[in-house]
Amino acid sequence: MNYLAVFLGGGIGSLARFGVSRMLTDQSFPFATLVANLLSSFILGVMLGLTLKEENSLLKYLVAIGFCGGFSTFSTFSADTFNLLSTGQLFSALSNIIANVVICLIAIWLGLLLVK
């Protein structure tokens, strides 16, 4: 049952990621990736707080592993950053790295705070 939950959550997360990228197109900065990573980190923080003591929670498999895994975009973040670097946009590349790491760490923390 856990495999099915991860499968379904991952599919829904991937569709949500596609929707975010469609809404935030034509940007000079990769905001769609940042928004997806921010939202996924916040949701993951909430889920970690809710299921911290439950090792085998179906909700954990569906949302934390499946949805967040399909929705977050580390590979896209890496490709966006590489693209910025290869086109000589060093400031934007560094801003992208700092924004994704710092903002997503804060989002995890806020998600955990919300449910504690």
C-alpha positions as CSV (number, residue, x, y, z in Angstrom):
1,M,0.0,0.0,0.0
2,N,2.9,2.4,0.7
3,Y,4.2,2.0,-2.9
4,L,0.7,3.0,-4.2
5,A,0.7,6.0,-1.9
6,V,4.1,7.2,-3.1
7,F,3.1,6.5,-6.8
8,L,-0.2,8.5,-6.4
9,G,1.4,11.3,-4.4
10,G,4.3,11.6,-6.9
11,G,2.0,11.9,-9.9
12,I,-0.1,14.6,-8.2
13,G,3.1,16.4,-7.2
14,S,4.4,16.3,-10.7
15,L,1.2,17.7,-12.1
16,A,1.3,20.5,-9.5
17,R,4.9,21.2,-10.5
18,F,3.9,21.4,-14.1
19,G,1.1,23.8,-13.2
20,V,3.4,26.1,-11.3
21,S,5.8,26.2,-14.2
22,R,3.0,27.0,-16.6
23,M,1.8,29.9,-14.4
24,L,5.3,31.4,-14.0
25,T,6.8,31.3,-17.5
26,D,8.8,33.9,-19.3
27,Q,10.8,35.0,-16.3
28,S,14.4,36.1,-16.4
29,F,14.9,34.4,-13.0
30,P,13.7,30.8,-12.4
31,F,10.8,31.8,-10.1
32,A,8.8,28.7,-10.9
33,T,11.5,26.4,-9.5
34,L,11.9,28.6,-6.4
35,V,8.1,28.7,-5.8
36,A,7.8,24.9,-6.2
37,N,10.8,24.3,-3.9
38,L,9.4,26.8,-1.3
39,L,6.0,25.2,-1.3
40,S,7.3,21.7,-1.2
41,S,9.6,22.5,1.7
42,F,6.8,24.1,3.6
43,I,4.5,21.1,3.0
44,L,7.3,18.7,3.9
45,G,7.9,20.6,7.2
46,V,4.2,20.4,8.1
47,M,4.2,16.6,7.2
48,L,7.3,16.0,9.2
49,G,5.7,17.7,12.2
50,L,2.5,15.7,11.8
51,T,4.1,12.3,11.3
52,L,7.3,12.6,13.2
53,K,6.5,9.8,15.6
54,E,4.6,7.7,13.0
55,E,7.1,5.6,11.1
56,N,4.6,3.9,8.9
57,S,2.0,6.6,8.3
58,L,0.2,6.3,4.9
59,L,-0.1,10.1,4.9
60,K,3.7,10.4,5.2
61,Y,4.2,8.1,2.1
62,L,1.5,9.9,0.1
63,V,2.4,13.5,0.9
64,A,6.0,13.7,2.3
65,I,7.6,11.2,0.0
66,G,5.3,11.0,-3.0
67,F,3.8,14.5,-3.4
68,C,6.9,16.5,-2.2
69,G,9.2,14.2,-4.2
70,G,7.2,14.8,-7.4
71,F,6.7,18.5,-6.7
72,S,10.2,19.6,-5.5
73,T,12.6,20.4,-8.2
74,F,16.2,19.9,-7.2
75,S,17.3,18.7,-10.7
76,T,15.5,21.7,-12.3
77,F,17.1,24.0,-9.7
78,S,20.5,22.6,-10.7
79,A,19.7,23.0,-14.4
80,D,18.4,26.5,-14.0
81,T,21.6,27.5,-12.0
82,F,23.8,25.8,-14.6
83,N,22.0,27.7,-17.4
84,L,22.5,31.0,-15.6
85,L,26.2,30.3,-15.1
86,S,26.7,29.2,-18.7
87,T,25.2,32.4,-19.9
88,G,27.4,34.6,-17.7
89,Q,24.7,35.5,-15.2
90,L,26.8,35.0,-12.1
91,F,24.7,37.2,-9.8
92,S,21.5,35.5,-10.8
93,A,23.0,32.1,-10.4
94,L,24.3,32.9,-6.9
95,S,21.0,34.5,-6.0
96,N,19.2,31.4,-7.2
97,I,21.4,29.2,-5.0
98,I,21.1,31.3,-1.9
99,A,17.3,31.9,-2.4
100,N,16.5,28.2,-2.8
101,V,18.6,27.0,0.1
102,V,17.8,29.7,2.6
103,I,14.1,30.1,1.8
104,C,13.5,26.4,1.7
105,L,15.2,25.9,5.1
106,I,13.0,28.6,6.5
107,A,10.0,27.0,4.9
108,I,10.8,23.6,6.6
109,W,11.2,25.4,9.9
110,L,7.9,27.3,9.5
111,G,6.1,24.1,8.5
112,L,7.3,22.4,11.6
113,L,6.4,25.4,13.8
114,L,2.9,25.4,12.4
115,V,2.0,22.0,13.6
116,K,3.9,22.0,17.0
